[in-house]
Amino acid sequence: MQSAALINPAPRVISWTARSLSTLVILFIVFDGVIHVLRPAVVVEAFAQLGYPLGVAVPIGILELAFTALYAIRRTAALGALFLTAYFGGAIASQLRIGAGAFPVVFPVILGALLWGGLALRDSRLRALVSSR
């Protein structure tokens, strides 16, 4: 007798893909939030280029970490995804304002797609909401 997982491996593949996408996004955003709090030279330079006072780096980092925690917790993942999407929108606007190249503008879009893709794969309610059936 074969188990259902061996007959239909799709749920297992979807689950691991969802975890991988979400983990990738979480790791990057945690890294970014931590360096905002620690304010190494690269953050100081970036804030100078963007025209933002360095004093807002720590609050931004703390918000990033809080939003990421919300995204990582299953019950609040959708709320965290919404907040992180808004954060990415602000990052895109900041980069466009200074005339940055394509990568600093496209990278938050890629992160947002990975964020929502991971969430959609791990939450059947979200998949049902956006389903075209």
N, C-alpha and C positions, 0 to 999 in steps of 0.2 A: 504494500500500500504506500503510495507516494503522498507526501504532504502537499498542501495547497501552494506553499511557497516554491516548491520545486516545479509544480505544474505551471504556475503563473508567477514568474519572478518580478513582474512589473512593480507591485507595491514595495518590495524591498529596494529595488533600484530607485524608485521615486523617493523613498524615505532617505536613502543615503545621499542622493543628489541634493535634496532639500537641506539636509544637515550640512553638507559640504558648502553649498552656496551661502547659507546663513552664517556658518562659522567663518568663512573667508571674509565676509562683510564685517562681522563682529570684531574679528582680530584687527582688521585695518582701522576701524573706527576707534577701538580702544587704544591702539597705538597713537592715533592722531589726537585723541583726547588727552592722553597722558603727556604727550610732548607739549600740548597747549598749556597744561598745568605746570610742567617743569620749565618751560620757556628757554630751551637751548638757543644757540645763536641763529639757527635756521628759522626758528619761529620769530625771533626778533626781526630778522631781515624780511621775512614774508609779511609781517604786519606793517613794517615801514613801507614796503612796496605797495601794499594795499591801501595805505593811508589810514589805517586804524590805530588807535592808541594801544600801546602794549598792555595797559591795564585791563583790557577786555579779554585778553588771552585766557586767563584762568577761568572766568565765568563761562566763556565759550567752551573750554575743555570740560568743565563740570557738567554743563548742559549736554554735551556730546556723550559723556559717560552715562548720564542719567537716561538719555533717550535710548542708548544702546542697551542698557539694563532692561528697560521696558520692552525692547524688541526681543531680547533673549528669553524673557519669561513668556511662556505659552499664552497665559490668560491676557497679557497686555501687549502682545506682539504687534497687533494691528495699530494700536495707538503709538507704539514706538516707531513703527514704520512710517506713520504719518508725520511724526515729529522729525524723523531723520530725513524724510523727503523734503520737508520745509527747510531744514538745515542745508541740504544739498542745493536747493534753489537759491538760497542766500550765497552759497559758495560760488555758484555759477554766475550770479549777478555781480558779485565782487570781482570775479575774474574778467567778465565782460566790460565792467566799468573801467578797468585799467588797460584794456586792450591786450590781454594775455593771449598766448597762442592757442591753438586748437586743443591740445591735450589737457590743460587745466580746466577747460570748459567741458570737454567730453567725459573726463574721468568721473565727475560726480554723477553724470547721466548713467554711465556704466555701473557704478556702485548702486544707484537707485534701481536699475533693472535687475541686478543680482539680488538686492534686498527684497524686492517684491516677488521676484521669481522664486527665491527660497521660501518666502512666506506662503506664496500660493501653493507650492508643492507640499508644504507641511500642514496646511490648514484647508481641509475639504470645504469648509463653509465659504472661504474666499474663492476657491475654485468654482463653486456653484454660483457665486455671485457674478463672476465674470465670464461664466460659460455662455457660449452662444446657442446652446440647445434649448 
